Amino acid sequence: MENKIALVLGGGGLRGAYGAGVAAGLDMQFDAYYGSSVGVFATTFHLAGQRDTIENTWINHVDGTKLVNLKNSPRKNGKHKLNLDYLLGTFQNHVSHLDLDMIFDEKGFQRKRLIYALTDVRTGKPIYISPNRDNIFHYMKGSAALPLVNEPQLVEGNFVMDGGISDGLPVKKAIEDGYGEVVSVVNKPRTFDDGIVSNCLWYIAGWLHSKPIRQAMHAHKKQVEETEAYLAHNTKQIHIIRPSAPLPLRSKLDTNRDRLIETFEIGRQDAKNFLRTFKSRAPN
């Protein structure tokens, strides 16, 4: 697949507004799509050709307490602090409807390769799922189910959680699958650090989950470092889009509308800047 190209979007909670902006601004086609955590949403809508819907979702339907309400107990009235059922509901009604016919053909086969990274609760290791028409929303929810604010999700007999726990940016998987080029969207600057408070909360949250998940969460920093090293050592195959400066969002759960819009627009502009260089390359 040397001449095939894949798009990979990763996690980061509401910082996924940046990746969504990139996806909205990437006016090009890909042969395969890989997503992890919040990245599964923009990845899937880009495959479906619904870049306007990506914008509609992030600009109009995730701000305030629509998606995140930290006042919710782990399960208040069936809702988590991060209400993924609300988000997926918008994808299945008229609000931000996902056109499944653009993803699957009349026989139910994927029109293009679509892979989600999730974390297996039993092992703490990544699993890579190729969703179908019947389970796509369930696996979206599973890949985006964040520790502390969501419970593990039972999908087709397996308990799964946030793909970002074990593989927050499945670029290595895309390369191993044979794609000669990868466009990888990273939702934070290279030197970004979540900060002491966020890191401590992540560490503490690990103790609230099973031993395999706890071990994976506590090894998360190492996983991120290994991914960055992999990106740095595969520059001929991997084209990286990432913010050149800190994003305005203050945390992974910041739902301030103005900051979300600004973050989204930074991503869209970065995508346009990337395309000017990428499309002007000399033929191989």
Phi, psi and omega in degrees: 000035187301329181262011179264148184230138182241151173254132180234124176240139184249195188268196181133015180062226182289349171293351172298348174301327178294309179299325177296319177297319176299312181300322179293329182268350182278093181272069177204163181257152178234158179271340180207157184225127179236132179224149175224139178057228182298340180294341181295332184288304181295324178301313184292318180291327177294317177303320181285355181075022185252059181292329176294326179290325174304313180296314181303318182296309186285329182279325190245346193229013177233000185279170178061229180253017180295316182254319183243125175222099185289351177282343177293139169288173180311324174217087177257115182056035179079005183251145174262174176298325173253106190272082182291333177297322176299311183298313181293332175297322178294332179285342184253359175239197186283349188293304178221055190301129175270123182276095183294337179292340177277347181258323182239142179277183185295341177266000178092002180276147177295135177288326173222158184294127179231122184232133174250138172265130176228168177249126179283118183298330182289329187242337187077007182260158178287145168234149185241118188248136172259097189292156173245180185300328185279331186245003187301318182288327178295318180286329172303311181298318180297316182292334184260003183284099186285145173300152177078318184258349176224156173271160171303147183254133177268114181230118178050044174086358181241137173273127183228161178217184179322121177299334181293343178296319187247331177205089185284350180207090190284054178289320180298320178299317180297318179294316180297331178284355172104007180282127186288332178225148179224131169261115186248127181255119181250126188274023177204153176297159184300322184269009185291142173231137183295341180098161186299314184298310181297317180296320179294318178298319179298317180296314180296318181301329179303325181287349180269358183241178181299161182303315178300319179292318178302314180297320179294319180294320181288342176262011187299318181300319178296320179299316179297317179296320179293323177294317178298321178294322178295318177300316183294331184265002181228044185291339179286334181257330188253124177254119189258133170245120178211155179296137180276351180218163179303142178279154182291339181297138187270344179197175178294341183245021178284119182245024176296125188297316181299318181289326175296315180297316180298317179296316178301315182292325175299317178297317180296319180291321177297324177296317180296320177296320178298316183297325180300321179280317185295317184282347180266004180297148175289146180302146178290000000 
